[in-house]
Every structure is written in C-alpha cells, then in structure tokens.
Amino acid sequence: MTNERTAIRTTYFSIIGNTLLAIIKGLAGFFGNSYALIADAIESTTDIFASILVLLGFKYAKRPADENHPYGHGKIEPLITFTVVAFLVFSATIIAYESIQNIQTPHKTPKSWTLIILGLLIIWKEISFQIVIKKSKQTNSSSLKADAWHHRSDAITSIMAFIGISIAIIFGEGYETADDWAALLASAFILYNSYLILRPALGEVMDEQLYDDLIIEIRTKSMEVSGVLGTEKCFVRKAGMKFHVDLHTIVNAKISVKEGHEIAHNLKDYLRKEMPNLGHVLIHIEPN
C-alpha cells in the first residue's frame, strides 16, 4: 500500500472516530451537568472538520507533477497543517471563553457516571493517537502528525475533565466549577500542542534543514554505487510525503563526460530504489 493510500485510510479512521466521540461527549455533558465534557465535544467537532481538510489535502497532494507544478502538489500538506492548527486554536479559544463564563455562573455538580464515560474516552483517544502517530511516521506526513496530536490533545482535555469532575464530586458544594477550571486548563494544553504542530510544518514550508539522519543515509547509500568516490553537499527538502534531494557526488576527474553522466543516472536510480520516500533526486558531478 502506498503512503498516500495509508494516510487517506488513517484519516477516515479519525473522521469516523471523532464523529462518534463528539456525539457521546455532547450527550454525556448535557445530561451529566459537565461543561468539561461539552468542551471536549466542541474539540471533537472541530477535529472532524480538521480531519476532513487533511483528507482533502491528501487527495490533492496525490495529483501527479504537471507543467505548473514540476515537483508535484505535496506542498499543500503543510498548508493544510496550518489550517488544522487554526482549528485547534479556535476550539481552545471557545473552550476558554465558555469556561470563564461557567465559572462565574452557579450550576449543578456533574453526575458521577460521567467519570466512567471519560475513562473510556481517554483510553480510546490514546489508542487513536498511537495508531495515527505511527502512520504519520510511516508516511512522513506532517498533516497526519497534526491529526494525531488532535487525538492526544483530546485525551488531555478528557484527563483534565476527569480530574475536575472528580474534585467537584468528592468535595461537593462550593466545588461545582472544578470541571470548568479543568476545561480552562485543557485549553492551555491545546494551545501549547498547536505550537508543537505548527513549528515543523513551518520548517517544511521554509525548506529548513531538519533531516540529518536522512542525509547520512543518502551519503551511505551513495557509496554503494560503482564510480562514486564520495559526496559533498547534500540538501534535502520535503514536499508532502516525499523528500527532494540535491546531491554533489565526487567521481574520478579522468573519466569521460558520458561515464560521469552514467554514474549520476545509476546513483539516482539506486537511491530512489533503496529509499522509496525520495522524490526528485538531482545529482551534480564533482571531479576529483
């Protein structure tokens, strides 16, 4: 299965899971007198739209290279990541605002059975995070990584809600707003996670050199090709799930231009065969 198909299937998993969770949390929060759960439901609802955007981004990124986009359409992925982060910030802002409003308004203590719902939700969201983050590493997808962190931030808000509701139930009168404070704290966690997601996506757009391990692997693999004496400059930039490479390769200065050309082609073909995550590979020959 290609990385693109894996990413798309994983995103469908996120959409279905978030839809079910948003419904469960919303109903449990409404009937269980817990704004922390309602806040959780709000985040899961924004997660649905964020995952749909990720899915659309993957489908667009699958388009082959054309005259206007010789390197393909993979750069849409970090742009989608920026949009996903915007959804996270938006949901965190709503949660924080509503939490402050609820703290100032007297209300009933949350129902004890909401803790059972939250416990199950925390387990499920952590499992979802582990599944999606594994797939993001497998596919080299920044937007899938952002989607995974949606699951993790959702689990964090659920943990905060669990703590807040527990305090409200255990200590009783006077502590009814504990779950609202928990939701407010959760919004801060969401904002922090937003930064963690945004930073690498910004580096991807700016072609920041973040791939030292990959460069070492490229240099090592290059030495396995006949005629290659060494490597000099090696630049890597990411577009979608592919890494584009500019590599300066050292060859014997006494060989013909044709032989140097053949070595460059052999090296390019070998690297792309051994490392399927590579996209365009440009080889520059340096005589020695």
TORPALUM-718093 format. One record per residue: residue in three letters; x, y, z of N, C-alpha, C in turn. Coordinates in steps of 0.02 Angstrom, whole numbers, padded with zeros to 5 digits, always signed. Layout:
N
alaXYZXYZXYZ
...
This chain:
288
met+00042-00059+00000+00000+00000+00000+00044+00063+00000
thr+00029+00112-00043+00068+00173-00047+00057+00216+00016
asn+00105+00261+00027+00098+00307+00084+00034+00348+00079
glu+00017+00369+00018-00043+00411+00009-00106+00373+00029
arg-00112+00310+00007-00171+00270+00024-00174+00257+00099
thr-00116+00243+00129-00114+00232+00202-00137+00293+00239
ala-00114+00352+00218-00133+00414+00251-00207+00428+00244
ile-00235+00415+00185-00306+00427+00173-00349+00381+00217
arg-00331+00318+00220-00368+00270+00262-00364+00289+00335
thr-00306+00312+00357-00298+00332+00427-00341+00393+00442
thr-00347+00439+00394-00388+00499+00404-00462+00481+00409
tyr-00485+00432+00369-00555+00408+00375-00568+00381+00445
phe-00518+00346+00472-00523+00320+00540-00533+00377+00590
ser-00496+00432+00581-00502+00490+00626-00570+00522+00620
ile-00595+00529+00558-00660+00562+00548-00716+00523+00581
ile-00717+00458+00571-00770+00416+00600-00766+00417+00676
gly-00704+00409+00702-00695+00408+00775-00715+00473+00807
asn-00695+00530+00778-00712+00595+00806-00786+00610+00803
thr-00819+00587+00751-00892+00597+00745-00929+00561+00801
leu-00911+00498+00813-00943+00460+00867-00929+00490+00935
leu-00866+00511+00946-00847+00540+01010-00881+00607+01023
ala-00889+00648+00972-00922+00712+00980-00993+00703+01004
ile-01028+00653+00975-01097+00639+00994-01100+00614+01066
ile-01057+00566+01083-01057+00537+01150-01040+00590+01203
lys-00989+00630+01190-00969+00681+01239-01023+00734+01247
gly-01053+00755+01192-01104+00806+01195-01164+00784+01236
leu-01187+00723+01224-01244+00697+01261-01227+00687+01335
ala-01167+00659+01348-01147+00646+01417-01137+00712+01455
gly-01110+00762+01422-01100+00827+01454-01166+00862+01469
phe-01214+00857+01423-01279+00890+01432-01318+00857+01489
phe-01323+00790+01487-01363+00755+01537-01325+00745+01603
gly-01257+00751+01600-01217+00741+01660-01195+00805+01694
asn-01221+00863+01671-01206+00929+01700-01131+00945+01700
ser-01095+00927+01647-01023+00938+01645-01004+00979+01584
tyr-00981+01042+01597-00957+01082+01541-00891+01056+01514
ala-00851+01025+01557-00787+00997+01534-00799+00946+01479
leu-00852+00906+01486-00869+00858+01433-00896+00892+01372
ile-00935+00944+01382-00960+00982+01324-00902+01015+01287
ala-00853+01041+01326-00793+01069+01295-00756+01017+01255
asp-00754+00956+01282-00724+00900+01246-00760+00887+01181
ala-00826+00891+01183-00867+00880+01124-00854+00934+01071
ile-00845+00995+01094-00829+01050+01048-00763+01036+01011
glu-00714+01014+01049-00649+00999+01018-00655+00943+00968
ser-00692+00890+00986-00701+00833+00941-00737+00855+00877
thr-00784+00902+00884-00819+00927+00825-00772+00964+00778
thr-00728+01007+00806-00679+01041+00764-00630+00991+00734
asp-00617+00937+00772-00572+00885+00746-00600+00853+00683
ile-00667+00846+00680-00699+00816+00621-00683+00858+00559
phe-00694+00923+00565-00682+00968+00508-00608+00970+00490
ala-00565+00969+00542-00493+00969+00530-00472+00906+00492
ser-00499+00848+00512-00483+00785+00478-00508+00784+00407
ile-00566+00814+00395-00592+00819+00327-00545+00860+00283
leu-00519+00915+00312-00471+00956+00275-00407+00917+00259
val-00384+00878+00308-00325+00836+00298-00338+00787+00241
leu-00397+00757+00241-00415+00709+00188-00414+00743+00120
leu-00444+00801+00115-00445+00838+00051-00374+00855+00029
gly-00332+00873+00078-00263+00889+00063-00226+00829+00034
phe-00237+00770+00063-00204+00709+00039-00226+00694-00033
lys-00290+00703-00046-00316+00688-00113-00286+00736-00165
tyr-00277+00800-00144-00247+00849-00189-00173+00834-00199
ala-00139+00815-00145-00067+00802-00148-00051+00742-00192
lys-00100+00697-00201-00089+00638-00243-00083+00654-00317
arg-00105+00714-00337-00102+00732-00407-00030+00728-00433
pro-00021+00702-00493+00048+00697-00520+00076+00765-00538
ala+00142+00768-00545+00175+00830-00565+00150+00852-00633
asp+00145+00918-00643+00124+00944-00709+00169+01003-00727
glu+00152+01037-00782+00194+01091-00806+00201+01148-00755
asn+00148+01163-00719+00149+01216-00670+00176+01195-00602
his+00176+01129-00590+00199+01102-00526+00247+01043-00539
pro+00307+01058-00563+00354+01005-00582+00375+00960-00524
tyr+00369+00985-00463+00386+00945-00404+00325+00914-00371
gly+00269+00915-00407+00208+00886-00379+00169+00936-00337
his+00120+00911-00301+00074+00954-00263+00080+00943-00187
gly+00137+00914-00166+00145+00895-00096+00147+00953-00047
lys+00164+01014-00072+00169+01071-00026+00102+01092+00003
ile+00048+01063-00024-00018+01078+00004-00023+01051+00075
glu+00017+00999+00091+00011+00967+00156+00027+01013+00215
pro+00085+01048+00216+00097+01093+00272+00046+01150+00275
leu+00020+01170+00217-00032+01222+00217-00095+01197+00252
ile-00112+01134+00240-00169+01103+00275-00154+01099+00349
thr-00091+01084+00366-00071+01081+00437-00083+01148+00471
phe-00068+01203+00436-00080+01270+00464-00155+01279+00479
thr-00197+01254+00434-00269+01260+00443-00292+01218+00502
val-00264+01158+00508-00280+01115+00565-00262+01149+00630
val-00204+01181+00632-00182+01218+00692-00232+01275+00707
ala-00256+01308+00654-00305+01362+00664-00369+01335+00696
phe-00390+01275+00676-00448+01243+00707-00435+01230+00781
leu-00375+01207+00796-00357+01193+00866-00360+01257+00908
val-00330+01310+00882-00330+01374+00918-00401+01400+00927
phe-00442+01393+00875-00512+01415+00878-00550+01377+00932
ser-00542+01310+00933-00577+01270+00983-00552+01287+01054
ala-00486+01298+01061-00459+01316+01127-00487+01382+01151
thr-00495+01429+01105-00522+01495+01123-00594+01490+01146
ile-00634+01450+01109-00705+01441+01129-00710+01408+01197
ile-00669+01356+01207-00670+01320+01271-00651+01366+01328
ala-00599+01406+01319-00576+01452+01371-00630+01504+01387
tyr-00660+01532+01335-00712+01583+01345-00772+01554+01383
glu-00797+01497+01360-00855+01467+01392-00839+01444+01463
ser-00778+01421+01474-00758+01400+01541-00761+01459+01590
ile-00735+01516+01568-00736+01576+01611-00808+01597+01626
gln-00851+01592+01575-00922+01609+01585-00955+01563+01635
asn-00939+01498+01630-00969+01449+01675-00943+01455+01746
ile-00879+01474+01753-00850+01484+01820-00888+01538+01858
gln-00911+01588+01821-00947+01644+01851-01021+01631+01862
thr-01044+01573+01837-01116+01558+01842-01126+01495+01883
pro-01165+01499+01938-01178+01439+01980-01213+01384+01939
his-01193+01322+01950-01227+01266+01916-01220+01203+01956
lys-01252+01150+01933-01255+01087+01970-01189+01050+01967
thr-01178+01007+02017-01120+00963+02017-01127+00910+01962
pro-01073+00895+01926-01078+00844+01873-01097+00776+01901
lys-01130+00735+01860-01151+00668+01880-01090+00622+01885
ser-01091+00577+01933-01033+00532+01944-01021+00485+01886
trp-01076+00466+01850-01067+00419+01795-01028+00448+01736
thr-01021+00515+01735-00981+00545+01680-00908+00525+01685
leu-00886+00505+01745-00816+00483+01753-00803+00418+01714
ile-00854+00374+01713-00847+00311+01676-00839+00326+01601
ile-00882+00372+01577-00879+00391+01506-00810+00420+01490
leu-00786+00464+01533-00721+00496+01522-00664+00445+01523
gly-00667+00399+01569-00614+00348+01574-00608+00309+01509
leu-00666+00289+01482-00666+00251+01418-00641+00295+01361
leu-00661+00359+01362-00640+00405+01308-00565+00417+01309
ile-00537+00423+01368-00464+00434+01374-00426+00376+01345
ile-00448+00315+01361-00415+00255+01334-00419+00253+01258
trp-00480+00268+01232-00490+00264+01160-00449+00318+01123
lys-00447+00379+01150-00411+00433+01116-00335+00421+01117
glu-00310+00391+01171-00238+00375+01173-00222+00320+01122
ile-00266+00270+01117-00257+00218+01066-00258+00249+00996
ser-00305+00295+00985-00310+00329+00920-00246+00368+00905
phe-00220+00403+00956-00158+00441+00947-00101+00395+00926
gln-00094+00338+00961-00040+00292+00946-00045+00265+00875
ile-00106+00250+00853-00117+00223+00785-00098+00275+00733
val-00124+00337+00741-00114+00389+00690-00042+00415+00690
ile-00011+00421+00749+00058+00446+00751+00105+00395+00719
lys+00090+00331+00727+00130+00278+00695+00124+00284+00619
lys+00063+00296+00595+00053+00303+00523+00085+00366+00496
ser+00087+00420+00537+00118+00482+00514+00193+00473+00505
lys+00224+00434+00549+00296+00420+00542+00309+00374+00483
gln+00264+00327+00472+00271+00280+00417+00265+00316+00350
thr+00223+00367+00345+00209+00401+00282+00246+00468+00276
asn+00282+00489+00328+00317+00554+00328+00268+00612+00318
ser+00209+00607+00348+00156+00657+00337+00151+00704+00396
ser+00162+00770+00384+00156+00820+00437+00084+00832+00456
ser+00038+00831+00407-00032+00843+00423-00062+00784+00459
leu-00039+00723+00445-00062+00665+00482-00036+00668+00554
lys+00024+00694+00562+00051+00704+00630+00008+00754+00668
ala-00013+00807+00633-00056+00857+00665-00122+00825+00685
asp-00148+00782+00642-00210+00747+00657-00202+00701+00718
ala-00143+00669+00723-00129+00627+00781-00129+00667+00845
trp-00099+00727+00842-00097+00769+00902-00164+00796+00921
his-00210+00798+00873-00280+00813+00889-00306+00761+00938
his-00291+00697+00924-00313+00643+00968-00281+00650+01037
arg-00216+00666+01038-00181+00672+01102-00209+00731+01143
ser-00221+00788+01110-00248+00846+01145-00318+00831+01171
asp-00355+00791+01132-00421+00770+01154-00417+00727+01217
ala-00367+00683+01218-00357+00641+01278-00338+00684+01338
ile-00298+00736+01326-00277+00780+01380-00337+00818+01409
thr-00380+00844+01364-00440+00879+01389-00485+00832+01428
ser-00488+00769+01407-00528+00720+01443-00498+00705+01512
ile-00432+00702+01516-00400+00691+01581-00413+00750+01628
met-00408+00811+01600-00423+00870+01640-00495+00869+01665
ala-00540+00850+01620-00611+00845+01638-00621+00793+01693
phe-00587+00736+01687-00592+00682+01737-00571+00708+01806
ile-00515+00744+01807-00490+00771+01870-00539+00822+01899
gly-00563+00867+01855-00609+00920+01878-00674+00892+01905
ile-00703+00844+01869-00766+00814+01892-00756+00776+01957
ser-00700+00741+01963-00685+00704+02024-00682+00751+02084
ile-00649+00808+02075-00645+00857+02129-00714+00883+02148
ala-00754+00899+02096-00821+00925+02108-00865+00874+02146
ile-00859+00810+02129-00900+00759+02160-00876+00744+02231
ile-00811+00738+02240-00782+00721+02306-00793+00776+02358
phe-00781+00839+02338-00784+00894+02386-00853+00926+02390
gly-00896+00913+02339-00965+00935+02343-00976+01009+02336
glu-01022+01037+02376-01043+01106+02370-00984+01154+02375
gly-00983+01202+02329-00929+01250+02327-00875+01233+02276
tyr-00877+01171+02252-00827+01147+02204-00858+01129+02136
glu-00920+01154+02125-00955+01136+02064-00919+01158+02001
thr-00879+01211+02007-00844+01239+01948-00777+01206+01934
ala-00761+01154+01973-00695+01122+01964-00685+01096+01892
asp-00739+01069+01863-00731+01043+01794-00725+01100+01744
asp-00752+01159+01761-00743+01217+01717-00671+01242+01718
trp-00641+01241+01778-00570+01258+01783-00528+01206+01746
ala-00550+01144+01748-00514+01091+01712-00516+01104+01637
ala-00575+01125+01612-00582+01140+01541-00539+01199+01521
leu-00534+01249+01566-00491+01308+01553-00418+01288+01548
leu-00397+01244+01594-00328+01220+01592-00315+01179+01528
ala-00365+01140+01508-00358+01100+01447-00348+01144+01386
ser-00381+01201+01385-00374+01246+01327-00302+01271+01321
ala-00268+01279+01378-00197+01300+01377-00154+01244+01347
phe-00169+01181+01364-00133+01124+01336-00143+01121+01260
ile-00204+01135+01238-00219+01133+01167-00177+01185+01129
leu-00172+01245+01158-00133+01299+01127-00059+01280+01123
tyr-00034+01248+01175+00036+01226+01175+00048+01173+01121
asn+00002+01126+01116+00008+01074+01064+00004+01105+00994
ser-00035+01158+00988-00040+01192+00924+00028+01217+00901
tyr+00066+01245+00947+00133+01268+00931+00178+01210+00910
leu+00174+01154+00946+00215+01096+00930+00200+01069+00861
ile+00138+01075+00839+00118+01052+00772+00140+01102+00719
leu+00133+01167+00736+00147+01220+00687+00221+01224+00670
arg+00265+01215+00719+00336+01227+00710+00367+01185+00654
pro+00359+01118+00654+00390+01079+00599+00358+01092+00531
ala+00293+01107+00529+00260+01122+00466+00288+01187+00436
leu+00302+01236+00479+00331+01299+00457+00401+01286+00429
gly+00439+01243+00463+00506+01225+00439+00503+01191+00371
glu+00451+01151+00360+00442+01117+00296+00430+01167+00239
val+00388+01217+00252+00374+01267+00201+00436+01309+00186
met+00476+01322+00237+00536+01363+00229+00597+01322+00206
asp+00587+01258+00191+00641+01213+00169+00698+01212+00220
glu+00680+01211+00283+00729+01208+00336+00764+01140+00337
gln+00829+01140+00351+00867+01078+00353+00854+01041+00419
leu+00810+00992+00416+00789+00956+00477+00799+00881+00470
tyr+00838+00860+00420+00838+00789+00403+00909+00760+00403
asp+00944+00771+00457+01014+00749+00462+01020+00673+00455
asp+00976+00635+00486+00978+00562+00482+00968+00538+00410
leu+00923+00570+00374+00910+00552+00305+00971+00569+00262
ile+01003+00625+00274+01063+00644+00236+01119+00593+00247
ile+01127+00570+00309+01178+00519+00323+01163+00455+00284
glu+01099+00436+00282+01080+00376+00246+01093+00384+00171
ile+01078+00443+00144+01089+00456+00072+01164+00451+00056
arg+01205+00480+00098+01278+00477+00087+01303+00405+00091
thr+01278+00367+00139+01300+00297+00147+01279+00256+00087
lys+01217+00264+00064+01192+00226+00007+01230+00245-00057
ser+01249+00308-00062+01284+00331-00123+01350+00295-00132
met+01384+00281-00078+01449+00248-00082+01444+00176-00106
glu+01384+00149-00110+01374+00081-00134+01370+00077-00210
val+01369+00136-00243+01363+00138-00316+01433+00142-00347
ser+01444+00100-00396+01509+00097-00430+01526+00165-00463
gly+01587+00188-00451+01610+00251-00481+01604+00310-00435
val+01566+00303-00381+01558+00358-00333+01616+00355-00283
leu+01656+00409-00280+01713+00412-00234+01695+00444-00168
gly+01643+00484-00168+01623+00518-00107+01566+00567-00122
thr+01544+00603-00071+01491+00653-00080+01513+00718-00047
glu+01487+00774-00073+01500+00839-00043+01434+00867-00016
lys+01408+00919-00048+01346+00949-00024+01287+00900-00032
cys+01243+00902+00017+01181+00863+00011+01125+00903+00044
phe+01078+00925+00003+01022+00964+00028+00957+00924+00020
val+00916+00927+00071+00852+00890+00069+00796+00938+00087
arg+00743+00936+00049+00682+00974+00066+00622+00929+00058
lys+00571+00941+00097+00513+00897+00099+00454+00930+00065
ala+00418+00890+00027+00355+00913-00005+00305+00856+00002
gly+00256+00865+00045+00208+00812+00057+00242+00754+00093
met+00238+00695+00064+00268+00636+00094+00334+00616+00061
lys+00359+00659+00016+00420+00645-00021+00475+00694-00001
phe+00538+00670-00007+00596+00711+00006+00634+00722-00059
his+00644+00785-00078+00681+00801-00139+00754+00815-00120
val+00800+00787-00160+00871+00787-00142+00914+00821-00196
asp+00960+00864-00173+01013+00892-00216+01079+00866-00187
leu+01114+00825-00227+01174+00792-00202+01234+00804-00248
his+01290+00827-00219+01352+00836-00256+01395+00773-00245
thr+01411+00739-00300+01446+00675-00297+01516+00680-00327
ile+01565+00651-00293+01635+00653-00316+01650+00592-00359
val+01679+00604-00419+01699+00549-00464+01771+00563-00488
asn+01800+00513-00520+01867+00519-00548+01868+00572-00603
ala+01913+00621-00598+01915+00676-00646+01937+00652-00716
lys+01966+00592-00721+01993+00570-00785+01942+00532-00828
ile+01883+00518-00800+01833+00483-00840+01800+00532-00889
ser+01766+00505-00939+01733+00547-00989+01668+00576-00962
val+01643+00627-00997+01579+00658-00977+01523+00605-00979
lys+01526+00562-01030+01475+00510-01037+01476+00463-00977
glu+01536+00443-00955+01541+00398-00897+01515+00433-00833
gly+01532+00497-00826+01507+00535-00769+01431+00540-00769
his+01404+00548-00829+01331+00552-00838+01299+00485-00818
glu+01329+00430-00838+01303+00364-00821+01305+00351-00746
ile+01359+00372-00713+01365+00364-00641+01309+00403-00605
ala+01297+00464-00629+01244+00506-00599+01176+00473-00606
his+01162+00445-00665+01098+00411-00676+01092+00348-00633
asn+01147+00309-00630+01146+00248-00590+01135+00265-00516
leu+01167+00319-00493+01160+00339-00423+01088+00361-00409
lys+01060+00401-00453+00991+00424-00444+00943+00365-00440
asp+00950+00319-00488+00905+00261-00490+00914+00217-00428
tyr+00975+00210-00405+00988+00167-00347+00959+00198-00283
leu+00968+00263-00275+00942+00296-00216+00866+00292-00213
arg+00833+00302-00269+00760+00300-00270+00733+00229-00261
lys+00774+00180-00282+00754+00111-00272+00761+00091-00199
glu+00816+00110-00168+00830+00091-00099+00792+00134-00048
met+00772+00193-00069+00738+00240-00024+00675+00266-00058
pro+00620+00229-00055+00558+00246-00091+00528+00313-00070
asn+00549+00340-00012+00521+00403+00011+00553+00464-00024
leu+00602+00451-00068+00634+00506-00105+00592+00523-00166
gly+00589+00588-00181+00554+00611-00241+00604+00626-00296
his+00612+00691-00313+00662+00711-00362+00732+00706-00331
val+00778+00677-00370+00848+00672-00348+00891+00704-00402
leu+00924+00760-00385+00967+00795-00432+01040+00782-00412
ile+01078+00752-00459+01148+00735-00446+01193+00784-00483
his+01240+00813-00446+01290+00858-00476+01358+00823-00469
ile+01393+00817-00525+01457+00781-00526+01515+00829-00510
glu+01555+00808-00462+01616+00846-00442+01678+00804-00459
pro+01723+00829-00502+01784+00790-00519+01835+00792-00462
asn+01872+00736-00457+01924+00733-00406+01990+00710-00438
